[in-house]
Every structure is written in structure tokens, then in C-alpha cells.
Amino acid sequence: MLDFLWTLRGSIPLDPTISNEAVIDRVTALLERQQKRPTRPAPDITAFETAFLDRGGGNWQSMTLFDRGRFWVERGLEGRLLRYRMRSRVLQMLLAVFGVLMPVLAVLMINAERQGLMNVVMVFVWLYGVNMLLAYARIPWALRRAAKGR
């Protein structure tokens, strides 16, 4: 229901001259460069799963926030697509903690200085929002480059 908050989904149109296997091989190589441990459950699927908080690599890598992902080639109405779905338990935990603390913050905001507590809320929104915006921009870009062989 609310998994869109910690899950990144999308698709990228593929060049018709590149085979499905070549695209998946390139995405697998990208995952290796991102220090994710890729697996190939089927010839046209690659995936990764890392331990919770095992960020694998530095913060500059586009997929560092995600701990599970699946990439596959699918035929759509307008040609072949590279589809992907990635999950972040870090964001899931951040949202859960914030959800639990929200009633406490609401009570404190009624009885205390509002500016300080609003700053806490803004920090949360900033951390979550910036991480997701970066992911929405960087991951499709990295996958497009990988699919094209760059």
C-alpha cells in the first residue's frame, strides 16, 4: 500500500539492436561496480540483495541507498523495456521511526516551542526527500548508460 515511499520502480526503453542478454549482462556489470552482489535467477533477469545497512561502497554511488533490486527485460507496446524495482529498508525504517514519533512530536508541539520541533520535521523531510530525488534522477541515468554499453 505505502511501499511507494521506499520502493523505486521504473522502465527504460531499449535499443532494438541490443539483445536482452547483452542488456542484462551490462546491468549486472553496473551492479558489480556499485558493489552490489548480483545474481541471475533467469537469463533475462538480474537481481541483488544486501544485508540491512550494508551500504556497499561509498555514498556517491547511485544505488547505495537500496538493499534489494530486480531488473528484467520486457516487451511493451512501444518496444522492449528494461524494468526495475528496488527497495530501501533504510528509508522504510526512517519512515517507521518517524511514524512512531509523530504523535509524540505532535504532543510536544502543543506544549513546547514549535520552531524547534518544526526544525526536526524539516530535517526528516530533507533527509528523505533529497535521498529519493537523487535516486529518481541518478538510477535511471545509470541504467540508461549501462544498457547502451557506456
N, C-alpha and C positions, 0 to 999 in steps of 0.2 A: 504494500500500500504506500508507504512512505519511502521505499527503497530508492527512489529517485534522488533523495538527499545525499546518499553515499555511494550511488552507482552511476557510472558514466557509460552511456550507450551511444552508438553511432554507426555510421557506414561511410565508406569512401568508394567512389566509382573507380573501377579498374580499367586499365588499358587492355583492349581486347587481344592484343598481340602477346601478352604475357600469360603463361599458363597458371592455373590455380596452384600447382605445386611450387612453382617459382615464387609466387607471391607469398605463400605460407613459409617457404624457406627464408625469404627476406625478412618477414615479420619475426620469425624465430631468431634470426641473427640480431635483429633490433632488440629483442628481449634479452639476449645474451649480453649485448652492450649495455643494457640498462641494469645488468646484474640481477635479472630475474631468471629463475631456473625453468626454462621452457620444457614442455612435454608435448608429444604429438599423439593424442588419442586416436586420431584418424588421419588419413593422408591430406585432407583439406581443412584440418583444424590444428591450431596450436594454442597452448594454454600455459598459464603459470599459476603457482600458488606459493606464497611465502608465509613464514610464521608471523604471528602478530607482533608488530613493532620491529620486525626485521626489515628495515627500510632498504637494505641492499644498495650500497652506493651512496653518492652524495645527494644533497638536496637539489642540486642543479639538474638532475635527471628528470625527464618529463613524467616517468611512471613511478617515481619513488613513493608517492602517497598511496598507491594501490597495492593490495596484497593478493588479489586474485583477479585473473583475467582470462578471457576466451576470445579467440579470433578465428573467423571462418569465412570462406568464400561462398557467396550465394548468388543465384541468378535472380535479378529483379526485372521489373517491366522495362527498364531502360538499359539493361545490360548487367554485367557482373558487378557485384559489390563486395568489398571487404567489410564484414560486420565485426563489431567488437562490443564487449560488455566487460566492465571492470568494476570491482568493488573495493571500498576502503573501509576496513574495520576501525581505523584511526578516526575517520570522520564519523562513523557510526557511534563510537564511544564518546566522542566530543558532543555529539547531539544528545546522546542519552544522559550524559552528565549535566548538560545544560538544561535538559527537560526536567530532571530531578531537582535541580537547583532553582528553577524558575519560580515555583511557589514561595520558596524561601526568599528569593530576591524581591518578589512582589510584596511580601510582608515587610521586609526591611525598607523597601522604597516608601511605604506608607509611614513608617515610624522613624526614618532616618533621612539623612541628606540625600536628595535624589540625584544630584550631579555625580557623586562618587559611584553610585550604583549604575547609573546610566553609562558611565565610562566602562564598567565591567561588561555590560551588554554590548557596547560598541567594540570592545576588544574581541569578544566572541564573534560578532558579525564580521569583523575584519579578518580574523583568522580563517573562518570557514569560507567566507566569500572570496577572498584572494586566492586561497588554495584551489577552490573549484573553478574560478575564472581562468587561472593559469592552466589547469588541467583541460578545460574546454578548448583552449587555444593551442596548447603545445602538443597534446596527444594526437589529434587528427593531423597536424602538421608533420609530426614524426612518422606517423603511419603512411601518409602520402609519399613522403620521401623514401621510406623503406620499400613500399610497393613499386616505386619507379626505379629502384635499384641505386639510389644515391646514398 
